[in-house]
Amino acid sequence: MTHSHSHDHHHHHHPVSNYTRAFLIGTLLNVGFVAIEFSFGFWTQSLSLLADAGHNLSDVFGLLLAWSGNFLSQYPPTQRYTYGLRRSSILAALLNALVLLLVMGGIAWEAVQRIFSPSPIPGITIMIVALVGVIINTITALLFMSGRNQDLNIRGAFLHMAADAVVSFGVILTGLAILLTGWLWFDPVVSLIIVAVIVVGTWQLLKDSVNLALDAVPVAIEPKAVRTYLTELPGVTQIHDLHIWAMSTRETALTVHLVMPNGFPGDAFLTETCHQLHDLFGIEHPTLQIETGDPNYPCNLAPDHRV
């Protein structure tokens, strides 16, 4: 006898709509900043400002990527896409991590070139533009700060903007140091240190998003605890075919077979178990299959190695 139940009346505590405004404000601020930086770079003939404008353009791309993932994950289910397009938020987080690592690779390459052939930089102009960058990127990062621990896609947007605020702050310190000492090598060395710090932070985002894309159990959930909880339910003698995976960067699904020799325990049992799975583990979409364990009809998914 099979019964499944998923409860939709429990909404996640972080409504998606909060971030639509954050994405809009962040994108507009950053597009404006790229325009300012490109104009100043063209006007002063500063290669580093033009390069940074290109780098900030990648931020706009990162924000648009995260925004589209956020938007598509709310797409309603269809006959073909029975979960809607929820997983697009995982793909967006994965792409965001890859873009950020590629951009950092580009900055590192440029920095290594400059160690061997340092070029003079218009200190004051660069510092002023970088200060604007720090302000804009910090404001944008703060818009996403509250959601960075609940949603990997939002964390991707947050990391992208925070990384840029740090890069711009590094540019200010570099400009100041060069003005005071005249050491041109200071610029590429500081760039490499900043790149190293950001790559370490981004690596975790990449790892987490690859894991979710491969249907790993989300980091916030301890699979052993879920297994123990289900095994200790009244009337359950055994469980098998337990799967926990992320449907999106903010929703988790679970399927499991519960062996209950006394037969189907009633809808109240299912409803209560689903509530508990939500409240204890944050699992929004559980599906429970009840079996009596009749030896004449063994479940072919019972062995743990079978999927």
N, C-alpha and C positions, 0 to 999 in steps of 0.2 A: 504494500500500500504506500503510495507516494503522496506526500503533501509538501507544497512549498509555500513559503510566505516571505514577502519582502515588505517592510513597512516604510511608507513614504511620508508619514505625518511627522517624522522626526527630521527637522531640517538642520543642516549644519549650522554651528553658531556663527559662521563668518559668511554672510551673504555675498554672492558674487558681485552684486551691483555696486558695492563700495568701490571696487577697483576700476569700474568703467570710467568714473570721473578721474581717478588717479592716472589711468593710462592716457586719457585725453589731455589732462594738464601736463603730464610728463612729456608726451610727444610734442605738444605745441612749444613748450619751453626749450626742448632740445633742438627742434627744427630751427627755432629762432636763433639759438646759440650757434648752430652750424653756419647759418647765414652771416652772423656777425663775424665769426672767426675766419670764415673764408674771405670776407671783404677785407678784414684787417691784414690777413696773410698776403692777399693780392696787392694791397696798398703798400705794405712794407717790404714786399718781396721776400717774406720770411718763409723758408721751406718748412720749418718746424711747425709754424702755425697752420700752414696748408695741410701738412701731414696730420696734425691733431684734428683739423676740421674733418678730414676723411675718417679718422678714428671715431670721432663723435657721430659721424653719419652711421657708423656701425651700431652705435647705441640706439639711434632712432630705429634701425632695423631690428635690434634686440627687443626694444619695447613693442614694436608692431607685431613681432613674432609672438611674444608673451600675450599680447592683447588678443591676437587672433586665436591663440590656443584657449584663452579664457572664454572668448566669445563662442567658439565652436563647441566647447565642452558643454554648453547649455542647449545645444541643438537637440530637438526632440527625437525620440526613436522612430525609425522607419522599418518597413518590412525587411529591407536589406541590412540596415545598420540598427540592430535590435537594441543596442546600448546607446543609440545616438552617436555623437562624435566625441564622447567624453575623453577618449584616449589621446585626442589631439593635444590636450594640455601637457601630456607626458612627452609627446614628440617635440612640442615647442620648447620645453625645459631642456631636452636633450640637445636640440639645435642651438639654443641659446648658450649652453656650456661650450659647445664646439666652436661657435662664432667667437666667443670671448677668448678661448684658448688660441684660436688662429690670430686674432688681433694682437694678443700678447706676444705671440711668436713674431709677428711683424715688427712690433716695437723693440723686442729684444734684438732682432736682426739689424735694425736701424741703429740701435745703441752700440752694438759691437763695431759696426762700420765707423761710427763717430769716435770711438776710443782711438782708432788708428788715424783718423783724419778729422780732428775736431773743427767745427765751423763756428764762427762768431754768431752770437744771437742778440737781437735787439731786446736787452734785458727788461726795460721798463714796460714796453708794449706787451711783451709776452706775459709778464707778471699780472698786468691789468686784465688781460683776456683770460688768463688762467684763474684769476680770482672770481670772475664772472662764472667760469666753469665750475669752480668749487661750490658756489652758491646754488646754481641751477641743478647740478647733480645731487647735492645734498638734499635739496627740497624734494626732488623726484624720488630719491632713495627713501626719504622719510614717509612718503605717500604709501610705500609698499612695506614699510617696516613691520606693521602689525600682523601682516599675513605671511611673513617669511617662514615661520615655523609650521604653519598648517598646510601650506600649499607650495609644492616644489616649483611650480611655474611662476608664482609670485616671488619665490626666493630667487629664481633666475633673473627676474627684472630688478629686484633689490640689489643682487650682487653686481649686476652689470653697472648700475648707477653708482653704487658705493665704490666700486673699483675705479670708476672715472673720477669721482670726487678725490680719491686718494692720488690718482695720477696728476690731476690738476694742482693739488696741494704740493706734490713733489716738484712740479714745474715752478711754482712760486718760490719754494726754498732754493731750488737750483738757480733761478734767476737772481735771487738775492745773494747767494754765495758767489756766483760768477761776478756780479757787480762789485762785491767787496774784495775778492781775491784774484779775479782774472783767470781762475782755473777752468779752462773749457772742458777738461775731462770729467768735471764734476757732473755735468748734464747726463752723459751716457751711463755713468756708474750708478747714479741715483735711479735712472730709468730701469736698469737691470734689477736693482734691489726691489723696486716696486712691482715689477713683472713677477719676480719670484714669489712675493707675498700673495699676489692676486691668483697666480696659478695654483698655489696650495689651496686657496679657498674655492676655486672653481673646480678643482679635481673632485672634491666631495660632491658637488652638484652633478658633475658628469657621471660619477659612480652611481649616485642615487637614481638619476634618471634612466641610466642603462638598466639598472636593477628593475625599476618599475616597468620599463619597456619589455623586459624578459619575464614579466609576471612573478617577480619575487615578492615575498611578504613585505609590506611596507615597514620601514625601520621602526616606526613608533609602536608596532604590534609585536608582542612576544608570542610566537606560535605555540610554544610549550604551555604557556598560560591558557591560551584558547583551548588547546587539546584537553588540558586538565579540567577546565570549566565544563566542557561538553561531556567528558567521561563521567563526571560526578553528578550529572543531572539525574533527578529521581526517575527510576525505571530504565535507565540506559545501562546496558551491560557491556557495550563495546561500541567504538566508533571507527569508521574508515573512510577513505576517499575524501580526506579533509583538504580543501584548497582555499587559500586566502590570497587575494591579489588586488591590485589597484585598478579600478575602472577609469579613474582620472587622477589628477594630482590631489584631489580632495575627497574622493569617495572610494571606499573599500568594499569589496564583495567577498562572500564566503559561501562555499557549498560543502556539505558533509552528509554522510549516511549515518544515522543513529540506529543501533540495533536495540529494539525494545520488545522483549519476548511477550509482554502483556498486551501488545498491539497498540494501535494509534491512541495517543493520550488525550486527544481533543485539541480544539483550536486555542483554548486558553493557554495550554502548555507552549504552543508555537509562538503565540503573541508575546508571552512573558519572556521566553528564551530570546526572541528577536530584540525585545527591549533591552534585555541584559547585555546582549552582544554589542548593542549600540552604546549603552551607557558605560560599560566596562572597557570596551576595546575600540570604540569608534567605528564599528563595522555597520555600514548603512544598508547593505543589500545582502542579507543572508538567505540562503535557500537550504531547507532541511529535508532530507529524505528519511522516512521512517521505515525500518524493516523489522520483521519479527525474528529473524535468524533461523528460519525453517531450513534444516539441513538438506531437504529435498530440492530446495531452490536457492542454492548459494549465490551470493552476489559476486559477479566476476571481477568487480573492482576492489574486493576486500583486501587482497595482499597489498602491503604498503608500497611495493615497487611498481604496482600497476597504476597507469594513469589513464 
